């Protein structure tokens, strides 16, 4: 499941998740963002991504911000190093970077209190 799926499932079933992390995605339907009230979200996106553009992920972040919801947006720059592979586009950059410690720390051991 990708980041768009993270938003979709988080908005549909917010009581099932303690936290959510989306890597390169957005929620294009701002009407459902209100459902994320109790779901802290970490958003990782790339400037210049060819599938999820900056205006798209900023629209989601701005909606979360306007509602006063807990979220963090980390927007990364595309790889400018000439050693970067042209095979891996901006959309895949975060996946191949393999630096998930911050996301793991964000998700941590949070759990949903089902009582």
Secondary structure as a PSIPRED ss2 file (coil, helix, strand):
# PSIPRED VFORMAT (PSIPRED V4.0)

   1 X C   1.000  0.000  0.000
   2 X C   1.000  0.000  0.000
   3 X H   0.000  1.000  0.000
   4 X H   0.000  1.000  0.000
   5 X H   0.000  1.000  0.000
   6 X H   0.000  1.000  0.000
   7 X H   0.000  1.000  0.000
   8 X H   0.000  1.000  0.000
   9 X H   0.000  1.000  0.000
  10 X H   0.000  1.000  0.000
  11 X H   0.000  1.000  0.000
  12 X H   0.000  1.000  0.000
  13 X C   1.000  0.000  0.000
  14 X H   0.000  1.000  0.000
  15 X H   0.000  1.000  0.000
  16 X H   0.000  1.000  0.000
  17 X C   1.000  0.000  0.000
  18 X C   1.000  0.000  0.000
  19 X E   0.000  0.000  1.000
  20 X E   0.000  0.000  1.000
  21 X E   0.000  0.000  1.000
  22 X E   0.000  0.000  1.000
  23 X E   0.000  0.000  1.000
  24 X C   1.000  0.000  0.000
  25 X C   1.000  0.000  0.000
  26 X C   1.000  0.000  0.000
  27 X C   1.000  0.000  0.000
  28 X C   1.000  0.000  0.000
  29 X C   1.000  0.000  0.000
  30 X H   0.000  1.000  0.000
  31 X H   0.000  1.000  0.000
  32 X H   0.000  1.000  0.000
  33 X H   0.000  1.000  0.000
  34 X H   0.000  1.000  0.000
  35 X H   0.000  1.000  0.000
  36 X H   0.000  1.000  0.000
  37 X C   1.000  0.000  0.000
  38 X C   1.000  0.000  0.000
  39 X C   1.000  0.000  0.000
  40 X E   0.000  0.000  1.000
  41 X E   0.000  0.000  1.000
  42 X E   0.000  0.000  1.000
  43 X E   0.000  0.000  1.000
  44 X E   0.000  0.000  1.000
  45 X E   0.000  0.000  1.000
  46 X E   0.000  0.000  1.000
  47 X C   1.000  0.000  0.000
  48 X C   1.000  0.000  0.000
  49 X C   1.000  0.000  0.000
  50 X C   1.000  0.000  0.000
  51 X C   1.000  0.000  0.000
  52 X C   1.000  0.000  0.000
  53 X C   1.000  0.000  0.000
  54 X H   0.000  1.000  0.000
  55 X H   0.000  1.000  0.000
  56 X H   0.000  1.000  0.000
  57 X H   0.000  1.000  0.000
  58 X H   0.000  1.000  0.000
  59 X H   0.000  1.000  0.000
  60 X H   0.000  1.000  0.000
  61 X H   0.000  1.000  0.000
  62 X H   0.000  1.000  0.000
  63 X H   0.000  1.000  0.000
  64 X H   0.000  1.000  0.000
  65 X H   0.000  1.000  0.000
  66 X H   0.000  1.000  0.000
  67 X C   1.000  0.000  0.000
  68 X C   1.000  0.000  0.000
  69 X C   1.000  0.000  0.000
  70 X C   1.000  0.000  0.000
  71 X E   0.000  0.000  1.000
  72 X E   0.000  0.000  1.000
  73 X E   0.000  0.000  1.000
  74 X E   0.000  0.000  1.000
  75 X E   0.000  0.000  1.000
  76 X E   0.000  0.000  1.000
  77 X C   1.000  0.000  0.000
  78 X C   1.000  0.000  0.000
  79 X C   1.000  0.000  0.000
  80 X C   1.000  0.000  0.000
  81 X C   1.000  0.000  0.000
  82 X C   1.000  0.000  0.000
  83 X C   1.000  0.000  0.000
  84 X C   1.000  0.000  0.000
  85 X C   1.000  0.000  0.000
  86 X C   1.000  0.000  0.000
  87 X C   1.000  0.000  0.000
  88 X C   1.000  0.000  0.000
  89 X C   1.000  0.000  0.000
  90 X H   0.000  1.000  0.000
  91 X H   0.000  1.000  0.000
  92 X H   0.000  1.000  0.000
  93 X H   0.000  1.000  0.000
  94 X H   0.000  1.000  0.000
  95 X H   0.000  1.000  0.000
  96 X H   0.000  1.000  0.000
  97 X H   0.000  1.000  0.000
  98 X C   1.000  0.000  0.000
  99 X C   1.000  0.000  0.000
 100 X C   1.000  0.000  0.000
 101 X H   0.000  1.000  0.000
 102 X H   0.000  1.000  0.000
 103 X H   0.000  1.000  0.000
 104 X H   0.000  1.000  0.000
 105 X H   0.000  1.000  0.000
 106 X H   0.000  1.000  0.000
 107 X H   0.000  1.000  0.000
 108 X C   1.000  0.000  0.000
 109 X C   1.000  0.000  0.000
 110 X C   1.000  0.000  0.000
 111 X C   1.000  0.000  0.000
 112 X C   1.000  0.000  0.000
 113 X C   1.000  0.000  0.000
 114 X C   1.000  0.000  0.000
 115 X C   1.000  0.000  0.000
